[in-house]
Amino acid sequence: MMKTEILHKPAFAELKVYLSPGERIVAEAGAMVYMSPTIGVETTTKGGFMKGVLRKMLSGQTLFMNTYYAQSEGGYVVFAPSLPGDIIKIEVTQPIYISDTNYLASTELEFGVKFTGFKGIFTPGGMFWFKVSGIGKAWIAAYGGIDMLQLGPGERLLIDNIHLAAFDASMNFTLRKFGKLKSFLFGGEYILTEFVGPGRVWIQSRNLPVFANLLYRYMPKKD
């Protein structure tokens, strides 16, 4: 059985994965920090090549994934997200949507890619979601901490899209306007997602655009 541990929790977490011969772990390109020289790497696209090209054109990122595997000897590989925060493991037994900005790694699960449409550019939250399914494990990384909420049948929850990291694919949800607040990022109506249980939702505690806006206030300005 694959052994894993999460280091430096909760603010600057890393995922360390110990691989025995024949074991494999998938991670988004750029997540690897360091690894044993006995670990091999294969690069593939998830969700189809053309979707990968589309994502690169529209968001400046790619859908390329690296699969790490132990060769004749075992070894280890360490992954870290781009932002400071926590990492948690999800036991996948049913399909789950994971934001492309929160996905870190997984065992060899089935992958799909959901494009939320051009409207996603103008509302908080990402344009792409990974749909992982099968039986295995996935690790998600948050900007800040992670709350997992289990909603009962008919229970409702409103979430700021930027804080939404993952959710069970079986859940019903709708987008709705939040009062008369305006999005500081795009100037449009502020949008929340309303989920209806049963199901699980994973929420990250920090908001990167808000933090970026705070830093911008202190940056030198041209006269």
N, C-alpha and C positions, 0 to 999 in steps of 0.2 A: 504494500500500500504506500502511495506517495506521501512523503513527510513534508510538511510545510510549517513555517513559523512567520509571524509578523513581528518585525523588529521596530524599535524606536517609536512605539505607540505613545500617545495618540496624535502628536502634532506633526511628526516627520516620518511617518510609517514607511517601511519597506517590506516587501514580500520575498522571503527566501524559500526556494523550492529545492528539495533534495530529490534527484532523479536516479533511479536504478536502471540498469540496461532494459530497454524496451518501454520505459515510461516517457511520456511526452507532455509538454505544457505549451499552451498558445498564449501569446501576448501581442499587444499592438506594437508596431515598429517604433523604436525609440524608448521603450520602457526599460530595457535591460541596463543595469548599472555595472555589474561585474559577474563573471562566471568561471567555472573550472575549465581548463583547456580540454577536458574530456567530453565537453558538451558540444553537440553538433546543432546546426541551425538550418532550417528551410524557410524560405519566404514564399508566401502564397497570397492570393486575394480572397477575401471573404465576401460573399453576397454577389459575386459576379464581376468580371473585369470591367464591363462598361459602367456599372454602377460605381466602381472604384474610380474610373476616369471622371465621371460626372461629379463625384464628391470632391475630387482634387480641383476641378475647375471652379466649383462653386464655393468651396470652403477653405481651399489652400491646404487640405490634408489629404491623406490617401487611405484606402481601405486595406493596405498591405498589412499582413499579420506574419509574425515569426513563430515558427514551431520549434521549440527547443527539445532535444532528446539526448539521452545518455547513449554513448557509443559502447565500446567493449567494457568500459569501466563506468562506474557511477560517478556522479558529480553534483554540483549545485549551480543555481543561477538566481540572481537577485534582481527584482524589479522594483521600480519606484515611479510614482505618478509625477506629473510636471508641477503640481501645486502642493503646498503643505497641507497635511490633514491626515485622516485616519484611513485604514483599509479594513474591510471585513470580508469574510467568506460567506457565500451563499450556497447552500446545498440545493442544486437544481434537480427537481423532479417533475416540473411542469414548465411550459414556456414562460420566459421572463423578458421584458424589455429593459435594456440598459442603455443609458445615454452614452453616446460615443465619447463624451468628455469624462465619463466616470468609469468606463470599462478599463480594467487593468490586465487581467489574465483569466484563463479558464483551462480546464481539461478539454479534451477533444469533443466538445459539444457541437451540435448542428447550429450553423449560423445563418441568419437572414438579416437583411438590412431594410429598414423602413425609412423612406424619404418622406418627411412631413410636409413637403411642398414649399413653394416660395413664400408662403405666408409665414413659415418658420423664421424667415429672415427678419420679419418685422415684429415678432413677438418674442418675449423672453423664452429662453430654452434653445436647445440645439435643433438642427435640421434633420439629423440622422439618429436613429436608434438601432442598436443591435438587438435582434430577437434570438435569444439562445434557448435551445430546447434539447431534450434528451435527459440522460441521467449522468450527473457529474457535479463538478464544483466550479464556481465562478468567484472572482475576487473583484470588488468594486472599490474605487478610491474616491474620497470626498475632499472638497475644499472645506476644511474644518472637521467636525464630527459627523456621525451618521446616526440617525434615528430610524428604527424599523417599526412601523405601525401595522398592526393586524386589525383590519376592519371586519366587523361582523356583517351578516346579511342585512342589506339596506342601510348600513351606516355610511354617512357621507363625510367627505373631507375636502377642504379647499387648500391648494398648494400653489405657491408662487413657482412658476415653471423653472426658474433658474435654480431653485433648491431641489428640484425633482431629479433623483439619481437613477431609480429603477422601480419597476412595478410588475406585478403578475399580469401576464398578457390576457388573462381571462376577465380582467376587471372592466367594467363599464366606466367611461369618463367622457366629459364634455368640457369645452372651453367656455369661459364666461367672463364678462367684463367685471372689473372690481370698482364699483362706485364711479367717481369722476376723476380718479387719479390718472395722471399721465405717466407713461414710461419716460424716464429721464434719458434713456438711451436712444429711442426713436421718436418720441413725441406723440405716439399713438395711444389708444386706449390701453390701460393696464389690464393684462389678461391673466387669469388664474385657471388652473385645471381642477375640476370637481370630479372626484372619484367616488364610486359607489361600491361598497363591499358586497360579497366577501372578497378578501384578498389582502395582499401585503404591498406596502409602499415603503421605499427607502428614500430618506430625505437628508440632504446635506445642510449643515448648519450655517455655512457662510455663503456670501453672494459676491462673486468676483467682479461683476460690473459696478456694483456699489463701492467696493474697495478701490477699483480703478478710478472711479469718479472722485473719491476722497483724495487719492494721491494727486490727481490732476489739479486740484485746488491749490496744492503746495508747490507745483512745478513753476519754474520761472516763466514769465510771459513776456512776449515781445511788446515793446511800447507801440 
